[in-house]
């Protein structure tokens, strides 16, 4: 089983908006998730698209390093979540010398891809059948 993680931090998208996009791809096959993100109208879909593509590349590198075979169509989004990053605080001038605060929120987005786990029981059964 190959598992890869990709993270992006301090991305200038509010966590609430990013969570809406991440909910679209959770549990989906990685290639299907890329297709969904490519045509999603939300602004957060572009950095998340790049993140999923990066996680796929990370999985390929990890499989090559370990000497395992990896088919990109086997990968699926095992977990994806958005955490709140730092908030940039800015001020906007208002009437009569006042100033209102503007909060520019950032996000930390994490995507975990993995291959389906082959159960040990299924492997044991196939070995028993092969030995008979």
Helices and strands as residue ranges (DSSP letters): E 3-11, H 15-25, H 30-39, H 44-66, G 72-74, E 75-93, G 95-97, E 99-115, H 120-131
